[in-house]
């Protein structure tokens, strides 16, 4: 079940937007946490609750660690991969003339766990839009939703075919683009305007060469350890905190 949702926090968020035909599967004999989910589902009144054996839930989850609960959204439910999606142009057209915004651009983030953690930080720091390439990149799925603790349901996302073209368009709409890369200007010395776009690359190869050339500034997190890079999801949280701190 590719659309199934696992993880207590992710299911809680999924139940908020569940439509008719949604089914919450609960393993028999589980504890109080699944009772909370059952109560939420019954309050929703659009979700059917079915209690099954652990073996049956294992089968439905395809071997994933369901921890006793799995939500299958109905056909009209807002899925994390579609409910918050829009194009970059739609996003920009909705901005008022002097309105600020923070856009996060992900270049080659292929690990769904990293994507989920990044979306969780994006939600916490009120990122206006996350741009994800349609190829060579992780996409929203049940792992992403679970790791994000349901934040994937709330963060606006644009899945694009040409990342560099969208960056050029953002620049034409008044955004300053900052690329995160080793050797860049210290994060604490950079100044972030009200319309900022931050590009994060993969831990292995970083930002692609052409994308880096489009950036107005290259910035880096000053570190003193023996390893020369942070996990990309950790770096995302640090960058987003500093940008929002300056913009506050």
Secondary structure, DSSP 8 states (H G I E B T S, - for coil): -TT-B-SHHHHHHHHHS--TTEEEEEETT--HHHHHHHHHHHHHSSEEEEEE-HHHHHHHHTT---TTEEEE--TTS--TTTTTB--HHHHHHTS-TT--EEEEEEES---HHHHHHHHHHHHHTT-SEEEEESSSS----HHHHHHTTTGGGTS-EEEES-HHHHHHHHHHTT-EEEEEEEEEEEGGG----SEEEEEEEBTTTBS-HHHHHH-SEEEE----SSSS---HHHHHHHHHHHHHHHH-
